[in-house]
């Protein structure tokens, strides 16, 4: 006879400590994570819901330069200044090709096929529809579609209407009078062998020398693999630095930038107009909206203060970057800065995300000043940690000064790096070489 299991039910009380993420905490974290442009958009959204919030930007207003050319010229100058501020209208690839078709060809069935094919040109300028599929859709013959495709490929830009990369390069080479004599032939008949550097077979097949093949190989990068990209409708994104560093001798100074930063102000006139009205609901509404403004202004100020503190730590750790003409960087981690500022590492990560620093040598993202390090070992003694940016710079220097007719192998690069004081493995050299876009020794060889 089986024994039934007994179930004991009892109540117990335990105490746990948990961090509850309130909505305001989440918003504060998000505001710190925002870039300057994202912050401006967020504040403007908040101002739409809160009539007491006004958002302005110190670079929003633009005043055209005042030119003194006499009273008769003043009206014309203002008109000219206005016209110069208007953005240039950019024509799309589709509109550009369409205009050429209507300008060059009469209204015939062949032009109808041309207009049909243009509908299947992608943003890069390639034809995405096969001629078989086009024949099914249009009822045209293969010869008619080939004629239409030939006319399409004669339009601008060179390479338009290509069906693959090889054809795109051939179309451009065909029009270029400066192209090497055998360039079109090699692209048409030996494209894969040329790209894969199987040059011995090419040399024997066409009775040409390696320098002649090298000239074609060097010519190919001057062509564009995406002829339609120049007509892409892109919007310019302007970087607005959060910090600015000035260098005076051996003295460094950093401060938050004001130009371009969103400014949040309180609508006093609106608030004073309604605060005297004896309406309970209205007064409660005004109180809540004012509390929202106070919290938002404080949070934005804390964001700026945190970014500035991180920038000050960067200056303290990376002073050599600003004082040495070579601009060397030392290994630096988010954890080190977090410990120095008594903040969480995730806070530092958000503070450097899409935040920028203006220096006398250009604008840098704050992440630039946190290079990884490689531990150097000298025998059994532990050596110093060297920033990978210094190693990459030395690697580039070694490759730039190598004999191009006998490029250095990865192992030889390792040996030269050791002579320069960088003790790293061959695997690391391969990793850095790939990151820098440096080809293998075989592909760097010149004839």
FENFEN-V830973 format. One record per backbone hydrogen bond with DSSP energy under -0.5 kcal/mol. CO is the residue of the C=O (numbers start at 1). NH is the residue of the N-H. If there is no record, write none. Layout:
# FENFEN-V830973
((CO:NH) (CO:NH))
This chain:
# FENFEN-V830973
((6:8) (7:9) (8:10) (16:18) (18:20) (19:21) (20:22) (22:26) (23:27) (24:28) (25:29) (26:30) (27:31) (28:32) (29:33) (30:34) (35:39) (36:40) (37:41) (38:42) (39:43) (40:44) (41:45) (42:46) (43:47) (44:48) (45:49) (46:49) (46:50) (49:51) (50:53) (52:267) (54:265) (56:263) (57:60) (57:61) (62:64) (65:67) (66:68) (67:69) (70:73) (70:74) (71:74) (71:75) (73:77) (74:78) (75:79) (76:80) (77:81) (78:82) (79:83) (80:84) (81:85) (82:85) (82:86) (83:86) (92:96) (93:97) (94:98) (95:99) (96:100) (97:101) (98:102) (99:103) (100:104) (101:105) (106:108) (108:112) (109:113) (110:114) (111:115) (112:116) (113:117) (114:118) (115:119) (116:119) (117:120) (118:121) (120:122) (120:128) (122:125) (124:228) (125:161) (125:162) (126:122) (126:128) (130:134) (131:135) (132:136) (133:137) (134:138) (135:139) (141:145) (142:146) (143:147) (144:148) (145:149) (146:150) (147:151) (148:152) (149:153) (151:154) (152:155) (157:160) (159:162) (162:127) (164:168) (165:169) (166:170) (167:171) (168:172) (169:173) (170:174) (171:175) (172:176) (173:176) (175:177) (176:179) (180:183) (182:186) (183:187) (184:188) (185:189) (186:190) (190:194) (191:195) (192:196) (193:198) (194:197) (197:199) (198:202) (199:203) (200:204) (201:205) (202:206) (203:207) (203:208) (209:213) (210:214) (211:215) (212:216) (213:217) (214:218) (215:219) (216:220) (217:221) (219:222) (220:223) (226:229) (228:231) (229:232) (232:234) (236:238) (239:241) (242:257) (243:358) (244:255) (246:253) (248:250) (248:251) (251:248) (253:246) (255:244) (258:261) (261:58) (263:56) (265:54) (266:268) (267:271) (268:272) (269:273) (270:274) (271:275) (274:277) (277:279) (279:283) (280:284) (281:285) (282:286) (283:287) (284:288) (285:289) (286:290) (287:291) (288:292) (289:293) (290:294) (291:295) (292:296) (293:297) (294:298) (295:299) (296:300) (297:301) (298:302) (299:303) (300:304) (301:305) (302:306) (303:307) (304:308) (305:309) (306:310) (307:311) (308:312) (309:313) (310:314) (311:315) (312:316) (313:317) (314:318) (318:321) (318:322) (319:322) (319:323) (320:324) (324:327) (333:337) (334:338) (335:339) (336:340) (337:341) (338:342) (338:343) (344:347) (344:348) (345:349) (346:350) (347:351) (348:352) (349:353) (352:355) (352:367) (354:36) (355:366) (356:242) (356:243) (357:359) (357:364) (358:245) (359:362) (362:359) (364:357) (365:368) (366:369) (367:370) (371:332) (372:388) (374:376) (374:386) (376:383) (377:379) (378:381) (381:378) (384:376) (384:386) (386:374) (387:390) (387:391) (388:392) (389:393) (390:394) (391:395) (392:396) (393:397) (394:398) (395:399) (396:400) (397:401) (399:402) (402:404) (403:406) (404:446) (409:413) (410:414) (411:415) (412:416) (413:417) (414:418) (415:419) (416:420) (417:422) (418:421) (421:423) (422:424) (425:429) (426:430) (427:431) (428:432) (429:433) (430:434) (431:435) (432:436) (433:438) (434:437) (437:439) (440:444) (441:445) (442:445))
